[in-house]
Amino acid sequence: MSEVGAKPILQLRKICKKFGDFTAVNNINLEIGAGEFFTIVGPSGSGKTTLIRLLVGMDQPTDGDILLRDKRLNDVPANQRPTCMVFQSLALFPHKTVGENIEFSMKISGVDGAARKERANELMKQLRLPLEYYSKNVNQCSGGERQRIALARALAFDPQILFFDEPLASLDFRLRKTLEKELKDIHRETGKTFVYITHSLEEAMVMSDRIGIMRRGSIVQVGTPHEIYNRPRNKFVAQFMGEVNTLEVRRSGEASVCSTGDGQQFQVAGIPAEFQSGHLIIRPEAVKIGEAAQGLENTVRGKLFNSYSLGSRLQYQVRSTSGDSPWLVEMLQDEPYTGELDDEVVIGWRKEDSILVSD
């Protein structure tokens, strides 16, 4: 992770990219610190792939500047930049061995054979690839091994920044979870700056120092995983971060109370002075049910409609008597609610767990 206050290695200043009348990337300003693991995440069509193509030099911005250590990169071709890209397809040479793939950039740069092999062996050890794989054809390697080979090839180039374009998207769940942790470990071991593109919020949360969330060509919020999860800037970010309970509300006459259209009132720990209307967000894990809800500042009555097993957690759906959208409640498997379906229940949450966001 980059040091607090470290000078940015990469700066984006008012970056725009247009294709005819369509604006794919719109006025992005961003700074990424040296040694940081920064992830850009967003739904399909949000502009994240276009942005990464601009950063690696595959496309040029229509407006704005990209600076690497204060040097303008806009017109520098991709093959002349001190950066490297790991593609979703990996782009390994299928007719070459593991060693030949890893050594490719060094061979192009004129590094002699002995030095190339020594560096390739170092990287294979670091990425937990058996040294006997050096002469093995890449087509004989598993998906996880091919991921490590592609990363070793990128590191052999000794880039200042490594860019990743959804490299884990095509892998099965178990292997993907393993490689998420390995990538985070490799980032720590190498100290390199990683800029990672994904549509998977889960990947972003596991690996990143900071996350930038994109929507419709713009970055709508940047922060640590903790900051974005607990202090979303708007309804889109809150819902993108996972299932939430959402109510449309407006400011009430009281300093810490907001109201729904049908007159329900809920307490919030602190309503910003500028807030007039928007949405009240309550995360399912913050909602209590039954006896645990008694005495909380905010309560809702309803019927227990269904329950779902989510691995280590249980999720309950409660349909309120006021006719709101179904409420979701989550708790640990070893602390289940013991009521029956169709029971009359009370759910509640603390005012500190009420999150107000704009539209």
Secondary structure, DSSP 8 states (H G I E B T S, - for coil): ---TT--EEEEEEEEEEEETTEEEEEEEEEEEETT-EEEEE--TTSSHHHHHHHHHTSS--SEEEEEETTEE-TTS-GGGSSEEEE-TT----TTSBHHHHHHHHHHHTT--HHHHHHHHHHHHHHTT--GGGGGSBGGGS-HHHHHHHHHHHHHHT--SEEEEESTTTTS-HHHHHHHHHHHHHHHHHH--EEEEEES-HHHHHHH-SEEEEEETTEEEEEE-HHHHHHS-SBHHHHHHTS--EEEEEEE-SSTTEEE-TTS-EEE-S---TT--EEEEEE-GGG-EEGGGGTT-SEEEEEEEEEEEEETTEEEEEEEETT--S-EEEEEETTS-----TT-EEEEEE-GGG-EEEB-
